């Protein structure tokens, strides 16, 4: 790929969102129709979120070389511009982008940058909080389903309701439907274990007896 300073055109551009938010950048290319539409972090997120149709790109001026292009961007994207709440630039001009700027981590210490990134962080925290509230609400519903809704404190079902509940549960835990079916407890005086009944004779021959017994404390 041809180096940026060998390109035919070097220009400063501005991308403006329909609500007034804007981004100023520089670009070097051999074709003015290459489809380039900015690469800053916030402008990229903006286009992804709102769609390219809500953004307008305009070329502000051409420069004869890449070096002069960087100098011009440095003049335009200054501290005053970064302090504008409508500006979506995150660093001073002339650096050539986050990926190409060896000092790209330094601007993160700037209070203006922290403020802008803080807005994104606040939205992330808010989303996590809403998610936590949903989890808490879900947990509360599960708790009420298991322990009984607190609104039932001091109340009881009617005889008719109890009869229906009893009829509904009848037979559901009989025989093989019972989780304890085919098992029994045995003990050797030291520990108690639950085994399948078809293994009972073998354990009885080895000093175990049926039941949990009274274990030593």
Kinemage of the C-alpha trace (Angstrom):
@kinemage 1
@onewidth
@group {chain A} dominant
@subgroup {mainchain}
@vectorlist {calphas} color= white
{ca unk a 1} P 0.000 0.000 0.000
{ca unk a 2} L 1.257 3.460 -0.916
{ca unk a 3} L 2.320 5.654 1.971
{ca unk a 4} L -0.009 8.480 2.983
{ca unk a 5} L 2.546 11.180 2.158
{ca unk a 6} L 2.754 9.854 -1.425
{ca unk a 7} L -0.977 10.226 -2.063
{ca unk a 8} L -2.383 12.649 -4.635
{ca unk a 9} L -4.832 14.524 -2.421
{ca unk a 10} L -4.521 15.726 1.174
{ca unk a 11} L -7.559 17.398 2.700
{ca unk a 12} L -9.300 18.464 5.899
{ca unk a 13} L -12.898 17.297 6.216
{ca unk a 14} L -15.798 17.820 8.570
{ca unk a 15} L -18.597 15.346 9.286
{ca unk a 16} L -21.724 16.848 10.824
{ca unk a 17} L -24.625 14.898 12.315
{ca unk a 18} L -28.123 16.280 11.792
{ca unk a 19} L -28.314 17.342 15.460
{ca unk a 20} L -25.201 19.542 15.219
{ca unk a 21} L -22.587 17.108 16.556
{ca unk a 22} L -19.476 17.202 14.364
{ca unk a 23} L -16.045 15.697 13.768
{ca unk a 24} L -13.033 17.256 12.024
{ca unk a 25} L -10.352 15.063 10.479
{ca unk a 26} L -7.753 14.738 7.754
{ca unk a 27} L -7.368 12.278 4.913
{ca unk a 28} L -4.845 11.472 2.201
{ca unk a 29} L -5.994 9.596 -0.883
{ca unk a 30} L -5.567 9.021 -4.620
{ca unk a 31} L -9.334 9.172 -5.183
{ca unk a 32} L -11.829 11.675 -3.849
{ca unk a 33} L -14.503 9.014 -4.339
{ca unk a 34} L -12.885 6.359 -2.113
{ca unk a 35} L -15.855 6.370 0.280
{ca unk a 36} L -13.802 7.400 3.309
{ca unk a 37} L -16.056 8.644 6.106
{ca unk a 38} L -13.917 9.242 9.164
{ca unk a 39} L -12.216 6.900 11.646
{ca unk a 40} L -12.469 8.586 15.046
{ca unk a 41} L -13.867 6.538 17.922
{ca unk a 42} L -16.938 8.686 18.590
{ca unk a 43} L -17.780 9.455 14.954
{ca unk a 44} L -17.508 5.749 14.117
{ca unk a 45} L -19.897 4.876 16.959
{ca unk a 46} L -22.215 7.683 15.902
{ca unk a 47} L -22.454 6.415 12.315
{ca unk a 48} L -23.014 2.877 13.538
{ca unk a 49} L -25.755 3.976 15.939
{ca unk a 50} L -27.604 6.604 13.891
{ca unk a 51} L -26.761 5.564 10.326
{ca unk a 52} L -24.592 7.263 7.703
{ca unk a 53} L -27.658 9.020 6.240
{ca unk a 54} L -27.823 11.265 9.304
{ca unk a 55} L -24.254 12.471 8.743
{ca unk a 56} L -22.932 14.880 6.111
{ca unk a 57} L -19.299 15.065 5.042
{ca unk a 58} L -17.738 18.172 3.516
{ca unk a 59} L -14.165 18.913 2.446
{ca unk a 60} L -12.999 22.117 4.118
{ca unk a 61} L -9.676 22.597 2.352
{ca unk a 62} L -6.894 20.863 0.431
{ca unk a 63} L -3.227 20.956 1.451
{ca unk a 64} L -0.219 20.339 -0.830
{ca unk a 65} L 1.438 17.729 1.406
{ca unk a 66} L 0.837 15.332 4.273
{ca unk a 67} L 3.089 17.368 6.562
{ca unk a 68} L 1.137 20.554 5.916
{ca unk a 69} L -2.069 18.596 6.304
{ca unk a 70} L -1.093 17.544 9.819
{ca unk a 71} L -0.066 21.092 10.714
{ca unk a 72} L -3.406 22.420 9.517
{ca unk a 73} L -5.384 19.816 11.448
{ca unk a 74} L -3.360 20.729 14.542
{ca unk a 75} L -4.440 24.350 14.098
{ca unk a 76} L -8.116 23.492 13.607
{ca unk a 77} L -8.573 20.741 16.197
{ca unk a 78} L -7.296 22.629 19.202
{ca unk a 79} L -8.188 22.727 22.893
{ca unk a 80} L -10.979 25.226 22.300
{ca unk a 81} L -12.637 22.921 19.746
{ca unk a 82} L -12.246 19.884 22.016
{ca unk a 83} L -14.010 21.806 24.770
{ca unk a 84} L -17.092 22.228 22.547
{ca unk a 85} L -19.703 19.679 23.740
{ca unk a 86} L -20.830 19.218 20.114
{ca unk a 87} L -17.337 18.171 18.997
{ca unk a 88} L -16.767 14.409 18.666
{ca unk a 89} L -12.965 14.633 18.384
{ca unk a 90} L -11.141 13.004 21.273
{ca unk a 91} L -7.611 14.334 20.781
{ca unk a 92} L -5.723 17.338 19.472
{ca unk a 93} L -5.214 17.443 15.719
{ca unk a 94} L -2.058 16.479 13.854
{ca unk a 95} L -1.597 13.053 15.412
{ca unk a 96} L -2.855 11.017 12.496
{ca unk a 97} L -5.376 8.986 14.469
{ca unk a 98} L -5.261 6.866 17.625
{ca unk a 99} L -3.670 3.878 15.932
{ca unk a 100} L -0.889 5.942 14.282
{ca unk a 101} L -0.162 8.284 17.154
{ca unk a 102} L 2.605 6.993 19.496
{ca unk a 103} L 1.271 9.342 22.185
{ca unk a 104} L -2.354 8.258 21.756
{ca unk a 105} L -2.615 7.217 25.405
{ca unk a 106} L -1.606 10.645 26.682
{ca unk a 107} L -4.857 12.433 25.717
{ca unk a 108} L -6.781 10.005 27.899
{ca unk a 109} L -5.417 11.877 30.887
{ca unk a 110} L -6.925 15.135 29.635
{ca unk a 111} L -10.075 16.145 31.591
{ca unk a 112} L -11.918 16.915 28.336
{ca unk a 113} L -11.292 13.395 27.084
{ca unk a 114} L -12.307 11.901 30.419
{ca unk a 115} L -15.516 13.923 30.308
{ca unk a 116} L -16.451 12.670 26.831
{ca unk a 117} L -15.527 9.080 27.540
{ca unk a 118} L -17.343 9.447 30.870
{ca unk a 119} L -20.634 9.982 29.035
{ca unk a 120} L -20.208 6.610 27.333
{ca unk a 121} L -19.213 4.994 30.633
{ca unk a 122} L -22.285 6.467 32.337
{ca unk a 123} L -24.545 4.935 29.700
{ca unk a 124} L -22.834 1.577 30.204
{ca unk a 125} L -23.262 1.787 33.985
{ca unk a 126} L -26.933 2.730 33.543
{ca unk a 127} L -27.487 -0.277 31.288
{ca unk a 128} L -25.826 -2.561 33.826
{ca unk a 129} L -27.938 -1.065 36.620
{ca unk a 130} L -31.129 -1.715 34.667
{ca unk a 131} L -29.977 -5.263 34.072
{ca unk a 132} L -29.278 -5.713 37.794
{ca unk a 133} L -32.736 -4.373 38.637
{ca unk a 134} L -34.215 -6.937 36.274
{ca unk a 135} L -32.223 -9.737 37.922
{ca unk a 136} L -33.285 -8.555 41.393
{ca unk a 137} L -36.926 -8.448 40.297
{ca unk a 138} L -36.664 -11.925 38.815
{ca unk a 139} L -35.005 -13.262 41.979
{ca unk a 140} L -37.802 -11.743 44.078
{ca unk a 141} L -40.439 -13.504 41.968
{ca unk a 142} L -38.605 -16.820 42.342
{ca unk a 143} L -38.317 -16.285 46.103
{ca unk a 144} L -42.035 -15.584 46.393
{ca unk a 145} L -42.817 -18.674 44.340
{ca unk a 146} L -40.673 -20.852 46.619
{ca unk a 147} L -41.379 -19.371 50.061
{ca unk a 148} L -44.821 -17.912 49.401
{ca unk a 149} L -45.771 -14.337 48.676
{ca unk a 150} L -45.571 -12.096 51.762
{ca unk a 151} L -49.127 -10.981 51.060
{ca unk a 152} L -50.211 -14.452 52.303
{ca unk a 153} L -48.891 -13.845 55.810
{ca unk a 154} L -51.683 -14.498 58.309
{ca unk a 155} L -53.937 -15.951 55.623
{ca unk a 156} L -54.857 -19.516 54.618
{ca unk a 157} L -56.536 -21.360 51.771
{ca unk a 158} L -60.218 -22.202 51.977
{ca unk a 159} L -61.300 -25.815 52.552
{ca unk a 160} L -62.457 -25.979 48.939
{ca unk a 161} L -59.070 -24.822 47.644
{ca unk a 162} L -57.224 -27.240 49.931
{ca unk a 163} L -59.380 -30.106 48.624
{ca unk a 164} L -58.517 -29.180 45.031
{ca unk a 165} L -54.815 -28.938 45.844
{ca unk a 166} L -54.917 -32.325 47.599
{ca unk a 167} L -56.713 -33.964 44.665
{ca unk a 168} L -54.247 -32.449 42.226
{ca unk a 169} L -51.218 -33.715 44.176
{ca unk a 170} L -52.671 -37.172 44.813
{ca unk a 171} L -50.636 -39.904 43.187
{ca unk a 172} L -47.879 -37.576 41.979
{ca unk a 173} L -45.408 -38.889 44.543
{ca unk a 174} L -46.538 -42.483 44.852
{ca unk a 175} L -44.421 -45.493 43.933
{ca unk a 176} L -41.772 -44.871 41.314
{ca unk a 177} L -42.795 -41.198 41.102
{ca unk a 178} L -41.403 -40.674 44.587
{ca unk a 179} L -37.759 -39.498 44.617
{ca unk a 180} L -37.074 -41.907 47.526
{ca unk a 181} L -38.496 -44.931 45.715
{ca unk a 182} L -36.263 -48.019 45.906
{ca unk a 183} L -33.883 -46.582 48.516
{ca unk a 184} L -33.358 -46.856 52.262
{ca unk a 185} L -31.113 -45.521 55.007
{ca unk a 186} L -28.532 -47.683 56.787
{ca unk a 187} L -25.936 -47.039 59.450
{ca unk a 188} L -22.909 -48.691 61.008
{ca unk a 189} L -23.041 -46.530 64.135
{ca unk a 190} L -20.494 -44.084 62.738
{ca unk a 191} L -22.179 -42.797 59.635
{ca unk a 192} L -25.534 -43.076 57.914
{ca unk a 193} L -25.928 -43.488 54.158
{ca unk a 194} L -28.764 -43.918 51.710
{ca unk a 195} L -28.522 -46.886 49.347
{ca unk a 196} L -30.612 -48.734 46.821
{ca unk a 197} L -32.668 -51.480 48.469
{ca unk a 198} L -31.297 -54.170 46.174
{ca unk a 199} L -27.869 -53.623 47.815
{ca unk a 200} L -29.219 -53.867 51.359
{ca unk a 201} L -28.272 -57.550 52.015
{ca unk a 202} L -24.677 -56.933 51.025
{ca unk a 203} L -24.372 -53.988 53.471
{ca unk a 204} L -26.103 -55.910 56.288
{ca unk a 205} L -23.452 -58.648 55.976
{ca unk a 206} L -20.790 -55.993 56.535
{ca unk a 207} L -22.085 -54.682 59.851
{ca unk a 208} L -24.683 -52.148 58.732
{ca unk a 209} L -28.266 -52.067 59.955
{ca unk a 210} L -31.373 -50.368 58.631
{ca unk a 211} L -32.230 -46.861 59.760
{ca unk a 212} L -30.141 -43.809 60.511
{ca unk a 213} L -29.568 -44.768 64.150
{ca unk a 214} L -28.175 -42.402 66.747
{ca unk a 215} L -24.788 -41.166 65.537
{ca unk a 216} L -22.051 -40.056 67.966
{ca unk a 217} L -21.538 -36.289 68.236
